[in-house]
């Protein structure tokens, strides 16, 4: 394709001059040919020859679109796409797969991990430019249509609240703020797109209570000493006509609020203030929370007798004689600015 032909195809698209495209392919000759066409069409082209470099470039540059080879050694394109979609910084970037695979399951997999389209190899430059055009315009329309919704979610984040919405009895993840996505991936695993299994099980067990106006017990997820607590806040939206007519009880969207409790930071503060070991600081923290030795043992994975020995050393280091006095000193330190 000549420069004139490339300009003709790109004319009138949603891309502004210098729009950034990340081109990911482990075959240098494929990269070279497509790079020249995109460059002639006015794009700023970034290149990555492997999955790790692709992730780094995407996070640093936040391109307008990504052309991604599906089959690469090491980290393949499917895994690259999955990680990009799990990262709040890159999840909105359109990903167009380039692949020689044409089996239905391969195409389905490309869409499942976040691809918006695909072109088959050997790629045809005109087709690539046309698809970039289409998906860029669609992305702009979606961003405009979701502007008010997005501002509301950003406001929730700004107040320090991670939130998400679950739909119906199946607990489908309808939307989530970036903070909620990051916390769920950290504490519950999953792909950052679908409802993690422990959250789904908790929701399905508590939905009937929520529908009766009762608050289901919170879900507590742990990552080391830290906790993520999920609570049902309220129902949002109205039942549609079909749901109202049939009396469907499992319909509706529900707002869930997530709260992270960074207990590891509190424990580190106690360790530094009183010269405690990591385990001693952990025991003192739970003593300050009013836990008895048996409960502390269950939390930290030790016997009550071992907890008692740790507590004896803690009392000696703090220069007090009772756990009540130790708890008071710990709380005073934690509440200090």
ABEGO torsion letter per residue (X at the ends): XBAAAAAAAABGBABBBGBBBBBBBABAAAAAAAAAAAAAAGBBBBBBABAAAAAAAAAAAGBABBBBBABBBEBBAAAAAAAAAABAAAAABBBBBBBABABAAAAAAAAAAGBABBBBOBBBAAAAAAAAAAAAAAAAAAAAAAAAAAAAAAAAAAAGBBBBBBBEAAGBBABBBAAAAAAAAAAAEEAGABBBAAAAAAAAAAAAAAAAGBBBBBBBBBBEABBBBBBBABBBEBBBAAAAAAGBAABEBBBBBBBBBBAAAAAAAAAAAAGBBAAAAAAAAAAAAGBBAAAAAAAAGBBAAAAAAAAAAAAAAAGBABAAAAAAAAAAAAABX
